[in-house]
Each structure stands twice: as structure tokens, then as C-alpha cells.
Amino acid sequence: MLNSKIEKILNEQIEKEGFSANLYLAMASWTETLGMSGTASWLYAQAEEEKMHMMKFVSYINERGGHAIIPAFEKPASSWKDIFVMFDEVLKHEQYISKSINDILELAIKEKDFATQNWIQWFVSEQVEEESSVQGVIDKLKLLGKASLYMFDRDIMSFRNDVEDAE
């Protein structure tokens, strides 16, 4: 059974994961309208992954005797200065989510909730992968520069597959 502090912080994470899904969906739509279908596909995949993360929290809370609350989600931005700024925002957002996941682990340790400690470890590992993946995209963008965005857009999905294959 979840105690009230753990249930509260996990419900807060539902909102963060749902916002993440909407943020990446907004980014995907924006890049798609710019003709960057590869980048849009990468971001659509990220949005689906974040939705899956949200659902994991919903299921876990309910399975542990709590009550998952589905909140309204803040509307994300709908455009960015350029793709470089957008991916910098993606990295900052993933770092924010990593901190939030670490806060859940810290509370679970403090509350001696061993089941949640064990369960949240998957997200700790996932966030390491997410930050690494986004940093890899940013590194490639820096190497290519603005003149080579077409090549980047064409190759971004293979980069995601390379990262997943390495796992």
C-alpha cells in the first residue's frame, strides 16, 4: 500500500510525463511543418514513449492501492527559434525529468518504501538513456551545422536505432 507522500509525488509525475508527451508532440508537429519528416518521426516516437511512461505511473499507483489522478496538462509551446534551440530545450526538459525521478527515489528511500525504490530504478536507467540520446543528437547537430540540416533530418531515425541497438 502506498503512503500518502509517495502517492502524491507519483501523481505529480503523471502530470510531468503527460506534459512531456504533449511537448514532444508539439515539437514533432512544428518540425513536420518545416519539412523535417525525420526529426518529426523521432519526436513522435518520443511522444509515444512519454505517454507509455505516464501509463506506467498510472498503473503502478493503482496496483499499489492508491488512486492515480489524471490532470489537465499545460499547453506546450508550438514553435521554436530553430531546431538547435528546440533540442537544447529537449535536453533541459529531460534533465528536469531526471531530477524529478531522483526526487521520487529519494522520498521512497526516506519512507522505506522498498517496492517503489525497486520499481523507480527502471526510470532512473531510462533517464540516463534519454539524456544520452538527446545529447548525441545535439552533438551531431553541432558537427553538421545549419547548412547540413537536410542530412541530419534524413539520418536522425537511424541514430535513434543505433542508440537502441547499443542497449
Protein Blocks (a to p, Z undefined) as FASTA:
>chain_A
ZZfklmmmmmmmmmmmmmmmmmmmmmmmmmmmnopaklmmmmmmmmmmmmmmmmmmmmmm
mmnopacdddddddddfbdfblmlmmmmmmmmmmmmmmmmmmmmmmmmmnopaklmmmmm
mmmmmmmmmmmmmmmmmmmmmmnommlmmmmmmmmmmmmmmmmmmZZ
